[in-house]
Amino acid sequence: MIKCEIRDGLCLMWLARTDKANALTEGMLEAIAKAATDAAQQGARALILCGEGKVFSAGADLEGMKAGLGTSSAWGRAADALTAFPGPTIAALNGTLAGGAMGVALACDMRIAVPTANFFYPVMRLGYLPQPPDPGRLTALIGPSRARMILLAGQRIGTEVALSWGLIDRIVAPEALIDSAKALAADALNADQSHVAALTRLTRGK
């Protein structure tokens, strides 16, 4: 349910569970963590995370949530592997980003989205807590008041609002999504690996 290929220093990773709107299972989270870690060890200098189909991810798998997925440490391992990747990570959002999947996108350095994407994190309505790092990362991106609009008021926002708030960095046409993400990674792919890693650490405050 996670597809990954590494070519010319670029790791391209796909959420591939289209029959369930790419809802994340524990196994998928573990696979994201492993793929990102393996890509780093193989010398990849940039990583793009995208979803197959019309939705990036509907969030956590509901059956998994009933079985305790909401408190699984796999969420943290997936996000940590992305934040530890020694190069720019780009979430190429091919559609709606919902619930716990937002944490995976927030762990990336940049986010671009197609015009039809929506963004929401319905933890208040569903009675779950967000993953521990998510409120801090969300607040750092869009500010405390807007983070409360999403987490406390359950607001669902579109791409224009997401762009104005700083949740995403660019809106691109669906057919240009991957090429746009690759363009953002181009300088890193042409640079020395140690230089890429050093600049990446600086932008993450590490």
N, C-alpha and C positions, 0 to 999 in steps of 0.2 A: 504493500500500500504506500510505500515510499520508493520513488524511483530516483536514481542518482547517476550522473555521469560526470567524469572529469576529463576535460579536454583543453589543452593549451593553457593550463593554469587556472581554468574556470571550473568551479563545481556548480552544476545545474541540478537542483533538487526539486522534485515534484511531489506534492500530496496527490495521491492517486486512489481515491476511494469515491469515485463520482456517484455511485449508487446511494451513498449516504452523505452527499454534499461535503465530502472530505472531512467529516466529523472525526476528531482525533481520538484514537484509542491509546492505551498504555503502550502497546507494541509499536504504534506509529511514532510516539514520542521518543521511545528508546531508539528507534531507527533513525530519527532525525539527529539525536545526539551522537550516535555511532557514525553516521555518514559525515557529519560536520567534523568530527574528530579525525576520522580516517582521511578526509580530504586535506586537512591541515598537515597531517603526517606525510601525505604524499606530495606536499609542496604546492597545493592550490593557493592562489593569491587573491581570489575573489570568489564569492558564493552568491548565487541567486536562488531564492526560494519562491516557488510558484505553485499554483494548484491547477489540476486538470478540470475541465468542464467549465461551468458558468459561475461557480462559487469557489472562493479561496478556501474557506472552511466555515462550517456552521458551528464550530466550537467543539466542545467535548462530546464524545459519544454518550448518548443518554443512558443506554444500558450500562455502560461503564461507570457512569456517575452513580447509578444505583448500587454498584458493587464497590464503591470507594475510590473511583478514579479522581475525584475532586481533591483528595488529600494525598495523592500519590507523589512521591519524590521524582517521578519521571518528568513532570512538568519542569521542575528546576533543572534537571539534567539536560533537557532539550534546550532550554533558554541559555543555560551556562555554556553549553558547547558552541552556541552561536556567538555569544559575547566573547568567548575565548578564541574564536577563529582569528588567525593573524592576518586579516585582510578585510576589505569592505564586504559587508553582507547586505544584500538588497532583497527586500520582500517585494516581489512583483505580484500585486494583488489583482488577480484576474476576475474578481467578483467580491461578493460580500465577505466581510471579516467579522466574525461574531464570537462572543463568549471567550472561553479560555484560549482560543486560537489567537486572540489579540496579543496574548503574552509572547507568543512565538514571533509575531511581527514586531512587537515592541523591542524585542531583543536584537533585532537587526539594526544596522546603522542607517539605512534609508528605506523608505517605503514609497512606491509608486502604484497607481491604481487606475483601473479603467473607469470611464465616466459613470457606469451603472452601479458601482460598488456602494454598499452601505456599511456602516460601522456601529456596532452596539455590543454591550457587555451586560446582559440582563441578570446580574447576580442578585439584585434586590428583589426582583419579581420571583426568581426561581429559588431563593432561599439558600444560595451558596455564597461562600466567600471567594473573592478573587485569589489567584495565586499570589503569594507574598510579595514578589518583586513588582507585580504589575501596577499597583496604584502609584508607587514611586516613579516608575518609568513613565507612566501616563502623565503624571503631574509635571515631571521634568520637561516633557514635550509640549504640553498644551496649557499648563498652569493649573492651580488648584481648583478654581471655580469651574472651569470647563471639565476637569476630571470628575468633579462632583455631578455635573450635568449628566455624564455618561454612567457613572457608578451608582449614584444615589437617586437620580431622577430617571434613570433608565432611558435616556434619550437616544434615539436612532438618528444618525446624521449621514448625509450624503457626501459625495466627494468634494463639492465646492466648499462646504462648511469644513470638512476635514482638512482641506488644503489651507483655508484661511486660519484655522486653529493651529496648524503645524503638525497635525497627526500624520499627514502624508506630505510628500515633497513635490509631487508632480502628478498631473492627470494625463494619461496617454490613451490613444486609441487601442482597442483590443489587439488589432493586427500588428501593432508596433510595440506591444508590451515587452516582449523578451528582448527585442533589439534595443529598446530604450534602456533596459536594465544593463545589457551588455555595454552600451555606450558609457554608462556611469562607471562601469568596471574597467574601461579600456586603459586608463592611465596605470592602474594597478597591475593589469596584466602585462604591461610593457615595462614595468619597473623591476628593479632588483628585489628579491623576496625579503631581505632584511630591511630594506628601506620601506617597503610596504608595511611590514610588521611594526616598525618604529612609528610611522605616521598614524597607523591605526590605533596604537596604544595612546598616543597623544590626544587623539580626538575623543577617546573614551575616558580620559582622565586617569590613565594608568601609567 
